[in-house]
């Protein structure tokens, strides 16, 4: 590990999050039969989401993809319907 890597703390939970305005169909009408959900994100929050995804992809790119552990790393998008929030994190498949 280089000195530059030691100086920069690594993300431990989330690369960022943003709010969203609404879903279509509305959350109250979602059921097990719902095939797809549209999530409407305002421009400023879309910029935050874009940055969070970009940062996570950059972190995933640091793994050595020729190893089993590196191949199992993935980006996770979590949508919290109850609070209208989206978060981006790194997970192992």
FENNORMO-V531643 format. One record per residue. N is the residue number from 1. SS is DSSP state (H for helix, E for strand, C for the rest). BURIAL is I if it has 16 or more other C-alpha atoms within 10 Angstrom, else O. D_FIRST is the distance of its C-alpha to the first C-alpha in Angstrom with 1 decimal. Layout:
n-><N/N>
ss-><SS/SS>
burial-><BURIAL/BURIAL>
d_first-><D_FIRST/D_FIRST>
This chain:
n-><1/2/3/4/5/6/7/8/9/10/11/12/13/14/15/16/17/18/19/20/21/22/23/24/25/26/27/28/29/30/31/32/33/34/35/36/37/38/39/40/41/42/43/44/45/46/47/48/49/50/51/52/53/54/55/56/57/58/59/60/61/62/63/64/65/66/67/68/69/70/71/72/73/74/75/76/77/78/79/80/81/82/83/84/85/86/87/88/89/90/91/92/93>
ss-><C/C/H/H/H/H/H/C/C/C/C/C/C/C/C/E/E/E/E/C/C/E/E/E/C/C/H/H/H/C/C/C/C/C/C/C/C/E/E/E/C/C/H/H/H/H/H/H/H/H/H/H/H/H/H/H/H/H/H/H/H/C/C/C/C/C/C/H/H/H/H/C/E/E/E/E/E/E/E/E/C/C/C/C/E/E/E/E/E/E/E/E/C>
burial-><O/O/O/O/O/O/O/O/O/O/O/O/O/O/I/I/I/I/I/I/O/O/I/O/O/O/O/O/O/O/O/O/O/O/O/O/O/O/I/O/I/O/O/O/I/I/O/I/I/I/I/I/I/O/I/I/I/O/I/I/O/O/O/O/O/O/O/O/O/O/O/O/I/I/I/I/I/O/I/O/O/O/O/I/I/I/I/I/I/I/O/O/O>
d_first-><0.0/3.8/6.8/8.2/6.2/6.9/10.3/11.3/12.4/12.6/16.1/17.6/21.1/22.4/21.5/24.9/28.6/32.0/35.6/38.1/41.9/43.4/43.5/46.2/47.9/47.8/45.8/49.1/50.3/47.3/48.2/47.1/49.1/47.0/45.5/43.4/42.5/42.2/39.9/40.9/38.2/39.3/37.8/35.7/34.2/33.7/31.5/29.4/29.3/28.3/25.4/24.3/24.6/22.8/19.8/19.7/20.2/17.3/15.0/16.8/16.2/12.4/13.4/14.5/18.3/19.4/18.5/20.8/18.3/17.2/21.0/21.9/20.0/22.5/23.6/26.1/28.8/30.9/34.3/35.8/39.5/40.7/38.9/38.6/34.8/32.1/28.5/25.5/22.8/20.5/21.9/21.8/25.1>
